Amino acid sequence: ETGVTQTPRHLVMGMTNKKSLKCEQHLGHNAMYWYKQSAKKPLELMFVYSLEERVENNSVPSRFSPECPNSSHLFLHLHTLQPEDSALYLCASSQDQQGYNSPLHFGNGTRLTVT
Amino acid sequence: AQKVTQAQTEISVVEKEDVTLDCVYETRDTTYYLFWYKQPPSGELVFLIRRNSFDEQNEISGRYSWNFQKSTSSFNFTITASQVVDSAVYFCALSEVQGGSEKLVFGKGTKLTVNP
């Protein structure tokens, strides 16, 4: 079992739907992240949470709304998405967020398709 | 300007061949970290190595080896005697300070296919 678990693995949604992606880490880490991976592009950092507090938001559209209820769980709430939002969404965690020298541990990702 | 350049988009080799994945980075920091991650078809990125900017010693781990050269701003990754299980997308990443906080910047990745 991977230390970082993401559900669902695949999601197809219409542009008017509301859905949520879930991430859970079993590693005792203090920082969690959402990344977006699109074809032919580098991984894009979306959100960073450290000790349940959002510390970074990289100009992500408001149709993506993160939630971190505790240090082990991270959600990404989706609503009114666009087809270009179709991508692999990866969750990651690290021991601390003070520096990126802490290696990231990734989940398997959620493959999102917006129709 | 691209911070981390992985010029090889795709590489295809036959099993048992050696293969080198290139990574060139750009930074103004004197202290930074470099990483390699592997992304198999299952999707999750797997951490392979972290190297800080003060440690230019090359590292070997089994069939994997890394060549860090500050003079050319490169951090290349070599797989010796490649195996089919090495097929994956490999990402090089740079951690540096931007705007007062540390940022992790990934390259676009190199897709490696090892054929039997």
Interface residues (C-beta under 8 A of the other chain):
Chain A: T2 V4 K40 K41 P42 L43 L45 E56 L88 L90 A92 Q98 G99 Y100 N101 P103 L104 H105 F106 G107 N108 G109 R111
Chain B: V4 Y33 F35 Y37 S42 G43 E44 L45 V46 F47 R50 N52 F91 S95 S101 E102 K103 L104 V105 F106 G107 K108 G109
